[in-house]
């Protein structure tokens, strides 16, 4: 009887050890699964946070305000008067069938011509200096000359000293800010609106 009891004890210990190994195996498997899920969730959070931060840095801070876009379904006929644009300087609307030359202009560009440049993916840097501002103009020229679809032109009568326009976008301010100007140009230049 003693031998049979010992056998039973060994058998029970063996079964308990087997159960214990199975429990440990399941724990390890569950731990691995949990670690895998945690890694996926963690990586997803990193990607989402990075995307959010990059969006805010590059897209959310493009500059300017979005203004309502006027219909531009037709070109103005020769001699036809332009409409009253919703913004000054204009950011959209009916326009001439021809463009102003890209680059630096010393004379104001008619609004109906400006709008066609904007429709073709251009950006216009406007300045208003009734008493002259050669230093400002020189700084603005330095920026404009770096880009191929940008115009610099005087725009008398604006409320602010500097205005940036793109199709449906307007940014106006008084103090020169190179970073702001370049950010606006890079954000909107080349976006065709046909």
SULBELUR-V301087 format. One line per field, one symbol per residue. ss: DSSP state (H for helix, E for strand, C for the rest). phi: phi as a letter, one per 30 degrees, with the letter a starting at -180 (. if undefined). burial: # if it has 9 or more other ideal C-beta (glycine too) atoms within 8 Angstrom, else .. A space follows every 10 residues. Layout:
ss = ???
phi = ???
burial = ???
This chain:
ss = CHHHHHHHHH HHHHHHHHHH HHHHHHHHHH HHHHHHHHHH HHHHHHHHHH HHHHHHHHHC CCCCEECCCC CCCCECCCCC CCCCCCCCCC CCCCECCCCC CCEECCCCCC HHHHHHHHHC CCEEEEECCC CCCHHHHHHH HHHHCCCCCE EEEECCCCCC CEEEEECCEE EEECCCCHHH HHHHHHHHCC CCCC
phi = .ddddddddd dddddddddd dddddddddd dddddddddd dddddddddd ddddeddccd cdjicdcddd dbdbcddeid ddddddbbdd bakeaddbcd ddjcbccece eddedddddd idbcccbbbe ciaeddeddd eededdbcbb bcadbdjddc dbbcbbdibb bbaccebeed ddededdcdj ddcd
burial = .......... .......... .......... .......... .......... ....##.... .###..#.## .#...#.... .#..###.## ######..## .####...#. ########## #########. ..#..##.## #.##..#.## #####..#.# ########## ###......# #####.###. ..#.
